[in-house]
């Protein structure tokens, strides 16, 4: 696991700066004579103290080492830059195409409220971030947000990075764009994503609960620390949880492809149900795992300290190289491969795993799986040999003729297309040579029309 930055020191620093600026705003408000105007326009650079509301309309306004005890409105394509330790004691409101950039340890004691098309960049401190509709890009870089962020109906990417501290929930919904949260800390707060189109990446960050639902895209959590529960449902692409720690229950329901690799679940429960595509659970530790009513092939391999229950799945189950307390299997899958496990007790169909072992000859096993997929009109993806050292063969079955893309994805998300074109229904095979690949784990992805499958492959040193 990546070493996380120390939260207490950063939070206390942020609170100290907040108290200093509150005091500063109060002092200036008392000493500064109020402007006779209700508001003043800004098109240029302002330095000093201002008590009237500021309007930025159609031009560029730079607040440089300035203090504004009132509020600021940015509109009609105007651009506001707050820099060099400036302080805004009221709110910043942006509409009708205004853009906002906060940097250089600037602070907004009120809220930043946006309802327009324009870019928002925050690198200082603000009360909260509220975005309703509009388009552009939102970047929170090395910032502190005391009241969380609520982003609804926004078209564009949202990035939270560079050791940002969010003392409140990040709530994103009904928008269209990618969400990237990397090297951030949510202090006792949640990440909530609902009805969003785009991909979600959370990397090297800490949070309390995380809840992602009705996502039209991929979801990836890598090297994160979750202090409480996690729930993921109706994700149309791939759900990937990798090299992370979860201190609460994890629930995955009605997703497509699920990949859970190299995590520590702190003896909490993980439940996976009603997945449409392949489910891979590999090299995890300390979990109570329950799988039920999943349609795709399930592969559970090389996990430690696992308590496993499998019930009423439909696509086939592979259980290999695991160790733990109990394996309970009452499943109606078309096949069950159970080999090289070390459980304290086994029950149900897995009471004698060796009796149902069909994995003794890997090539025959791959052919059996492909024939079953072909007869059942299912999309199928396999790779043999796997792991491999120099080359391997990709096998896939198409239930109908369609446009196909086969690609390899590394753990950083970089994708390389191996084949693309129109393929007839039935069995197909592709040769994969290592080329520029280095040894390690990759994801093999098959996209066939509106259907997709994914499989983990491993390139080993010779």
C-alpha positions in Angstrom: 0.0 0.0 0.0 1.1 3.5 -0.7 2.1 5.6 2.3 -0.7 8.1 2.9 0.1 11.7 3.9 -0.5 12.5 7.6 -4.1 13.8 7.9 -3.9 15.4 11.4 -1.1 17.8 10.5 -2.9 19.0 7.3 -6.3 19.3 9.0 -4.9 21.4 11.8 -3.0 23.6 9.4 -6.2 24.2 7.4 -8.2 25.0 10.5 -5.5 27.5 11.7 -5.6 29.3 8.3 -9.4 29.4 8.4 -9.4 31.1 11.9 -6.7 33.6 10.8 -8.7 34.6 7.7 -12.0 34.8 9.6 -10.3 37.2 12.0 -8.9 39.1 9.1 -12.3 39.5 7.4 -13.9 40.7 10.6 -11.2 43.3 11.2 -11.2 44.6 7.7 -15.0 44.8 7.7 -14.9 46.9 10.8 -12.1 49.2 9.6 -13.1 49.6 5.9 -15.6 52.3 5.0 -18.5 50.7 3.1 -18.7 51.5 -0.6 -21.7 53.7 -1.4 -22.5 51.4 -4.4 -24.2 48.1 -3.9 -21.6 46.6 -6.2 -18.5 47.5 -8.2 -17.3 46.2 -11.6 -13.9 44.6 -12.1 -11.9 44.3 -15.3 -8.2 44.3 -14.4 -6.2 43.8 -11.2 -7.5 44.7 -7.7 -5.2 44.9 -4.7 -6.3 46.0 -1.2 -9.5 45.8 0.8 -13.0 45.9 -0.7 -16.4 45.9 1.1 -18.8 46.1 -1.8 -19.9 43.2 -3.9 -17.8 42.7 -7.0 -19.2 42.0 -10.5 -17.0 40.3 -13.1 -18.9 40.6 -16.4 -17.4 39.8 -19.8 -13.8 40.7 -18.8 -10.9 39.4 -16.7 -10.6 40.2 -13.0 -7.5 39.4 -10.9 -7.7 39.7 -7.2 -4.0 39.9 -6.1 -3.4 40.0 -2.3 -6.9 41.4 -1.9 -9.6 41.0 0.7 -13.3 41.2 -0.2 -15.7 41.3 2.7 -18.7 40.9 0.4 -19.5 38.5 -2.4 -18.4 38.2 -6.1 -20.5 37.4 -9.1 -18.9 36.1 -12.3 -21.1 36.1 -15.4 -21.3 36.7 -19.2 -18.0 35.0 -20.0 -16.1 36.8 -17.3 -13.0 35.2 -15.8 -12.0 35.6 -12.1 -8.6 34.8 -10.8 -8.0 34.9 -7.0 -4.3 34.7 -6.1 -1.5 35.6 -3.8 -3.2 34.9 -0.5 -6.4 36.8 -1.3 -9.5 36.3 1.0 -13.1 36.4 0.0 -15.4 36.6 3.0 -18.6 36.0 1.1 -19.7 33.7 -1.7 -18.5 33.4 -5.3 -21.3 32.9 -7.7 -20.8 32.1 -11.4 -23.4 31.9 -14.1 -23.8 32.6 -17.8 -20.4 31.3 -18.8 -18.1 32.7 -16.1 -14.8 30.9 -15.2 -13.1 30.9 -11.8 -9.5 30.1 -10.7 -8.5 30.1 -7.1 -4.7 29.7 -6.3 -1.7 30.6 -4.2 -3.3 29.8 -0.8 -6.3 32.0 -1.4 -9.4 31.4 0.7 -13.1 31.7 0.2 -14.9 31.6 3.6 -18.3 31.3 1.8 -19.3 28.9 -0.9 -18.4 28.7 -4.6 -21.7 28.3 -6.5 -21.7 27.6 -10.2 -24.6 27.3 -12.7 -23.0 27.9 -16.1 -20.6 26.7 -18.8 -17.1 27.6 -17.7 -14.0 26.1 -16.1 -13.5 26.0 -12.3 -10.0 25.6 -10.7 -9.6 25.5 -7.0 -6.2 25.4 -5.3 -6.9 27.4 -2.2 -9.5 27.0 0.6 -13.3 27.4 0.2 -16.3 26.8 2.3 -18.0 24.4 -0.2 -18.3 23.8 -3.9 -21.7 23.7 -5.4 -22.2 23.1 -9.1 -25.6 22.8 -10.8 -25.7 22.1 -14.5 -23.3 23.7 -17.0 -20.2 22.3 -18.8 -16.4 22.8 -18.8 -13.9 21.3 -16.4 -13.6 21.2 -12.6 -10.2 20.9 -11.0 -9.6 20.8 -7.3 -5.8 20.7 -6.9 -4.1 20.8 -3.5 -7.2 22.6 -2.1 -9.1 22.4 1.2 -12.9 22.3 1.0 -14.6 22.6 4.4 -18.2 21.8 3.4 -17.8 19.2 0.7 -18.6 19.3 -3.0 -22.0 18.8 -4.7 -21.9 18.6 -8.5 -25.2 17.9 -10.3 -25.9 17.8 -14.0 -22.4 18.9 -15.1 -20.9 18.0 -18.4 -17.2 17.7 -18.2 -14.4 16.0 -16.2 -14.1 16.5 -12.5 -10.6 16.1 -11.0 -9.7 16.1 -7.3 -5.9 15.7 -6.8 -2.6 16.8 -5.2 -3.3 16.1 -1.5 -6.6 18.0 -1.5 -8.6 17.8 1.8 -12.4 17.5 1.6 -14.1 17.9 5.0 -17.5 16.7 3.7 -18.9 14.5 1.0 -18.2 14.5 -2.7 -21.5 14.1 -4.4 -21.7 13.8 -8.2 -24.9 12.9 -10.0 -26.7 13.1 -13.4 -23.7 14.4 -15.3 -21.6 13.4 -18.3 -17.8 13.2 -17.8 -15.0 11.4 -16.0 -14.4 11.6 -12.2 -10.8 11.3 -11.1 -9.9 11.4 -7.4 -6.3 10.9 -6.7 -4.1 11.5 -3.7 -7.0 13.1 -1.8 -8.3 12.8 1.7 -11.9 13.0 2.7 -12.0 13.5 6.4 -14.8 11.3 7.8 -16.7 11.9 4.5 -18.2 9.9 1.7 -17.9 9.6 -2.1 -21.3 9.3 -3.8 -21.7 9.0 -7.5 -25.2 8.4 -9.0 -26.6 8.3 -12.5 -23.4 9.4 -14.1 -22.0 8.8 -17.6 -18.3 8.4 -17.7 -15.5 6.6 -15.9 -14.7 6.9 -12.2 -11.1 6.5 -10.9 -10.2 6.8 -7.2 -6.4 6.3 -6.6 -4.3 6.7 -3.5 -7.1 8.4 -1.6 -8.9 7.8 1.7 -12.6 8.2 2.5 -15.3 6.9 4.8 -18.2 5.3 2.7 -18.3 5.1 -1.0 -21.5 4.6 -3.0 -21.6 4.3 -6.8 -24.8 3.5 -8.6 -26.2 3.6 -12.2 -22.8 4.4 -13.7 -22.5 4.2 -17.5 -18.8 3.5 -17.6 -15.9 1.8 -15.7 -15.2 2.1 -12.0 -11.6 1.6 -10.7 -10.5 1.9 -7.1 -6.7 1.5 -6.8 -4.6 1.8 -3.6 -7.3 3.4 -1.6 -8.3 3.2 2.1 -12.0 2.9 2.9 -12.9 3.4 6.6 -16.4 2.2 6.3 -18.8 0.5 3.9 -18.7 0.4 0.1 -21.6 -0.2 -2.3 -21.4 -0.5 -6.1 -24.5 -1.3 -8.3 -25.5 -1.1 -11.9 -22.1 -0.3 -13.3 -22.3 -1.0 -17.1 -18.5 -1.4 -17.6 -15.9 -2.9 -15.4 -15.7 -2.6 -11.6 -12.0 -3.0 -10.5 -10.9 -3.0 -6.9 -7.1 -3.3 -6.6 -4.5 -3.2 -3.8 -6.8 -1.4 -1.4 -7.9 -1.7 2.2 -11.5 -1.8 3.2 -12.6 -1.6 6.9 -16.3 -2.1 6.2 -18.7 -4.4 4.3 -18.5 -4.3 0.5 -21.5 -5.0 -1.7 -21.6 -5.3 -5.5 -24.9 -5.9 -7.1 -26.2 -6.0 -10.7 -22.9 -4.9 -12.3 -21.3 -6.2 -15.5 -17.7 -7.4 -15.1 -16.2 -7.4 -11.6 -12.4 -7.7 -10.9 -11.2 -7.8 -7.3 -7.4 -8.2 -7.1 -4.9 -7.8 -4.2 -7.1 -6.2 -1.5 -7.2 -6.5 2.3 -10.8 -6.6 3.5 -10.0 -6.6 7.3 -12.2 -9.6 7.9 -15.3 -7.8 6.6 -18.0 -9.3 4.4 -17.9 -9.0 0.6 -21.1 -9.9 -1.3 -21.4 -10.1 -5.1 -24.7 -10.8 -6.8 -26.5 -10.6 -10.1 -23.4 -9.7 -12.1 -23.9 -10.2 -15.9 -20.2 -10.7 -16.9 -17.2 -12.4 -15.5 -16.2 -12.2 -11.8 -12.5 -12.5 -10.8 -11.5 -12.6 -7.2 -7.7 -13.1 -6.9 -4.9 -12.6 -4.4 -7.1 -11.0 -1.7 -7.0 -11.6 2.0 -9.1 -11.5 5.1 -12.7 -11.6 3.7 -16.0 -13.3 4.1 -17.0 -13.7 0.4 -20.6 -14.6 -0.7 -21.5 -15.0 -4.4 -25.1 -15.6 -5.6 -27.2 -15.3 -8.7 -24.3 -14.3 -11.0 -24.6 -15.1 -14.7 -20.9 -15.0 -15.8 -18.0 -17.3 -15.1 -16.6 -16.9 -11.6 -12.9 -17.4 -10.9 -11.8 -17.4 -7.2 -8.0 -18.0 -7.1 -5.1 -17.6 -4.6 -6.9 -15.8 -1.8 -5.9 -16.2 1.8 -7.9 -16.3 5.0 -11.2 -16.4 3.1 -14.6 -17.7 4.3 -16.4 -18.6 1.0 -20.0 -19.2 0.3 -21.3 -19.8 -3.3 -25.0 -20.2 -4.0 -27.3 -20.3 -7.1 -24.9 -19.0 -9.8 -25.4 -19.7 -13.5 -22.2 -19.3 -15.4 -19.7 -21.7 -13.9 -17.2 -21.5 -11.0 -13.5 -22.0 -10.7 -12.0 -22.3 -7.1 -8.3 -22.8 -7.0 -5.3 -22.2 -4.7 -7.3 -20.6 -1.8 -7.0 -21.1 1.9 -9.3 -20.2 4.7 -11.8 -21.3 7.3 -14.8 -22.6 5.3 -16.0 -23.3 1.8 -19.7 -23.7 1.4 -21.0 -24.4 -2.1 -24.6 -25.1 -3.1 -24.5 -24.0 -6.7 -26.3 -24.9 -9.9 -23.6 -23.7 -12.3 -22.9 -25.8 -15.5 -19.5 -26.6 -14.1 -17.5 -26.4 -10.9 -13.7 -26.6 -10.9 -12.3 -26.9 -7.3 -8.5 -27.7 -7.0 -5.5 -27.1 -4.7 -7.5 -25.3 -1.9 -6.8 -25.5 1.8 -9.9 -24.9 3.8 -10.5 -26.0 7.4 -13.9 -27.3 6.4 -15.9 -27.8 3.2 -19.6 -28.3 2.7 -22.3 -28.8 0.0 -21.1 -29.6 -3.5 -17.5 -28.9 -2.4 -17.4 -31.4 0.4 -15.0 -33.4 -1.8 -13.5 -31.0 -4.2 -11.4 -33.6 -6.0 -14.4 -35.5 -7.2 -15.6 -32.6 -9.4 -12.2 -31.5 -10.6 -12.3 -30.8 -14.4 -9.1 -28.7 -14.5 -6.5 -31.5 -14.8 -5.9 -30.8 -18.5 -6.0 -27.0 -19.1 -6.3 -27.2 -22.9 -9.3 -29.6 -22.7 -10.8 -27.4 -20.0 -10.6 -24.3 -22.3 -12.2 -26.2 -25.2 -15.0 -27.4 -22.9 -15.7 -23.9 -21.8 -15.8 -22.6 -25.3 -18.1 -25.4 -26.5 -20.5 -24.7 -23.6 -20.5 -21.0 -24.4 -21.2 -21.8 -28.1 -24.1 -24.1 -27.3 -25.6 -21.7 -24.8 -25.2 -18.7 -27.2 -23.0 -16.8 -24.6 -20.1 -14.4 -25.1 -16.9 -16.2 -23.9 -13.3 -15.2 -23.5 -10.4 -17.4 -22.5 -6.6 -17.4 -22.8 -4.1 -20.3 -22.8 -1.5 -20.6 -21.6 -2.0 -18.1 -18.7 0.4 -17.2 -17.1 2.7 -17.1 -20.1 6.3 -16.0 -20.8 6.5 -15.1 -24.5 3.2 -15.8 -26.3 -0.3 -17.0 -25.7 -3.5 -17.6 -27.6 -6.7 -15.7 -27.0 -9.9 -17.7 -27.6 -13.4 -16.2 -27.8 -16.9 -17.1 -28.7 -19.4 -14.8 -30.3 -23.1 -15.6 -30.0 -23.8 -13.5 -33.1 -21.9 -11.6 -35.8 -20.9 -8.2 -34.6 -18.1 -5.5 -34.5 -15.3 -6.7 -32.1 -12.4 -5.0 -30.4 -9.9 -7.0 -28.4 -7.5 -5.0 -26.2 -4.9 -5.3 -23.4 -5.0 -2.9 -20.5 -2.2 -2.3 -18.0 -2.8 -1.5 -14.3 -2.4 2.2 -15.1 -5.4 2.0 -17.5 -3.3 2.3 -20.8 -5.0 0.3 -23.5 -3.5 -1.3 -26.6 -5.8 -2.7 -29.3 -4.9 -6.2 -30.5 -7.7 -6.7 -33.1 -10.6 -4.7 -34.3 -13.2 -5.5 -37.0 -16.4 -7.4 -37.9 -16.4 -11.1 -36.9 -18.9 -13.8 -37.6 -20.6 -15.8 -34.8 -18.8 -18.8 -33.4 -15.2 -19.5 -32.2 -12.2 -17.4 -32.9 -8.5 -17.3 -31.9 -5.8 -14.6 -31.8 -2.1 -15.0 -31.1 -0.7 -12.5 -28.5 3.1 -11.9 -28.7 4.6 -9.9 -25.8 6.0 -7.1 -28.1 6.7 -4.1 -25.8 4.9 -5.6 -22.8 6.9 -6.0 -19.5 6.3 -8.8 -17.0 3.3 -8.2 -14.8 -0.5 -8.4 -14.7 -2.8 -7.1 -17.5 -6.5 -7.1 -18.3 -7.6 -8.6 -21.5 -10.9 -7.0 -22.8 -13.3 -8.3 -25.4 -15.9 -5.8 -26.6 -18.5 -7.4 -28.9 -21.3 -4.9 -29.8 -23.0 -4.0 -26.6 -21.5 -7.0 -24.8 -18.1 -7.2 -23.1 -15.9 -9.7 -21.2 -12.6 -9.2 -19.4 -10.0 -11.6 -18.1 -6.8 -11.1 -16.1 -3.6 -12.4 -17.8 -0.1 -12.6 -16.4 3.2 -12.2 -18.3 6.0 -13.9 -16.3 9.7 -13.6 -16.6 11.4 -16.4 -18.5 
